[in-house]
Amino acid sequence: MSRIAERFACLQTVGEGALVVFITAGDPSLKMTEQLIPTLAEAGADIIEVGIPFSDPLADGPTIQASTFRALQQGVTPVHVLETVARVRAQTDVPIVLMTYFNPVWQIGIERFAEQAASAGVDGVIMTDMPPDEAGEWHPVARRHGLDTIFLIAPTSTPERMRRVAQMSSGFVYCVSRTGVTGARDDLPEEVPYTLQAMRTLTDLPLCVGFGISRPEHVRAVCRVADGAVVGSAVVSLIAQEAERGEHALLESVGRFVQELKQATRRT
Amino acid sequence: MSGGLQTAPDTRGHFGIFGGRFVPETLIPALDELEQEYRKAQQDPEFQREFGYYLRHYVGRPTPITYAERLSEHLGGARIYLKREDLCHTGAHKINNTLGQILLAKRMGKRRIIAETGAGQHGVATATVCARFGFECEVYMGEEDVHRQALNVFRMRLLGAKVIPVTSGTRTLKDATSEAIRDWVTNVRTTHYIIGSVVGPHPYPTIVRDFQSVIGQESRQQMLEMTGKLPDVVLACVGGGSNAMGIFYPFLNDPVRLIGVEAAGRGLDTGEHAATLATGRPGVLHGAASYLLQDEYGQVMPTHSISAGLDYPGVGPEHSYLKETGRAEYVTATDEEALEALQMLARMEGIIPALETAHAVAHAIKIAPDLPKDTTILINLSGRGDKDVDIVSRALGGLG
């Protein structure tokens, strides 16, 4: 059983939703990323999405764009990110999912990227701009290296496309809560339960909801209907805000925020 | 040429290894809808009639072909002909596409239009058709381009469009395109995105090419009438590549040399250029696989060209395919060569081309002297230069 599947199985027995936390690798530095991942895990993050910075993040809103830009300014490359994950893997068992755009993967080479990700201890990969239609080359390679590929469904997805995503995903399915880019929002869209309901009839995979989930009350609401909630921009902007106060303060306040988010995944 | 040249993408929108749909899932259903609606429109005589009507009575087609007599004699070689897209309403070929797409948007019942623009020509052409057909229009434009193409910004505003300066990344066409895609992901249910070039996810490269191919269809017939034969060489500038695809496409199966001219900026060896096909390698940007200017890890590189419309690190997937198959050649011209060509055409033919277009003229100036006098070169004179007079005057330090 993969680390991701194991984590969901475990969460199910205790009646909790999964807290999936996104951070951009290399923001504010790779050294901090290396410390942040175990901190997030200890604070209760069940799965950590590590973003590989890309110059043209067209599915991301201003928060993650700015974070990506800071990381690229540090000269962070996908190779650095994989090295960081490999070092972190020695310290923690938390499932790690790489979140990336397709081009960096293509340039490194699909086979080489999958091989290096697997040997670094990566559990799954999400490629925001690679719908199932374009995954023909990647999918079998990922499977061979034991990597889960997490595809996304959107509020605009037709039943036929949901079926396709259900067939091709492993680990979990990422349900995009709204039409739009990543970024913190005040409210949750009402259509989420309907999308989840439709998806449930097609797959037994866990369903995690992301995009705009930024507060404990959002996480609580999502975990009533889904198997997990993804929080990205809210954590990324907290990191940016606390970065000036020094490493210790940053780790402490991010840890505290993640604890609050995790608390909200407990259904009882 | 080989009998195996692919002139339409496969069912998933690929030209060879290029093209496709590398976009967030949210957009895929909208792309499917667009593709279906476009197929229906192609079969619908009423749509074709309406498109033809406005091309004639609103855009001013067919545009003429002008024999550049003094320029040809001065160069002393091949005869040079100009396909006068600069005479289209709004001053460039861009309106052929925006007109087609606004009619598609009307069919799809979408009332809000967004667009990206570099030089502002596509933005103006979009704002124009939105005004004509009563659509809400927002145009994303890199902040740097907002400054260097101030005249076009004002034109768009006069036409009732909202111009949104984009301050992310390099603040040029690349980032304006990313921002337009982000808007579309957010408002996809009510909004149609009018892409301005043969780039982006399938079916855009095909749709834009088809709407622009009126340029090549007319040219083919006009050259036969004027010279009794097809042109020997067809030249066009290439940024994203819509004017080039538009004029190349109807000649793909003819024994005609097709040459695309990219921007070499300050010189290929300076790294400050936008010569994607000449120096890039396959990558994915803005929803399609194509040649791309990128570093070894796939980060997109900053570009430079004196012409905002060519200042783009990507290129249309079909151009990548034509390069790979050898059906078209891709060369470059520097800022300086473009400026010289612009002045030469102005003084010898009384035509001030856009800086983008001047790159194609520059290549004609290079090759014409060595070609026999019975050889004909057809240049797609894709746009007029009014928008560029400020830049040109600054670059030349005034004309004295």
Interface residues (C-beta under 8 A of the other chain):
Chain A: F54 S55 D56 P57 L58 A59 G61 P62 Q65 F69 L72 T77 P78 V79 Y101 F102 N103 P104 V105 W106 Q107 I108 T128 D129 M130 P131 D133 E134 F151 L152 I153 A154 P155 T156 S157 T158 R161 V165 V176 T179 G180 V181
Chain B: R12 G20 R21 F22 V23 P24 E25 T26 L27 I28 P29 A30 S168 G169 K174 D175 S178 I181 R182 V185 T186 N187 V188 R189 G283 V284 L285 H286 G287 A289 L292 Q294 E296 Y297 G298 Q299 V300
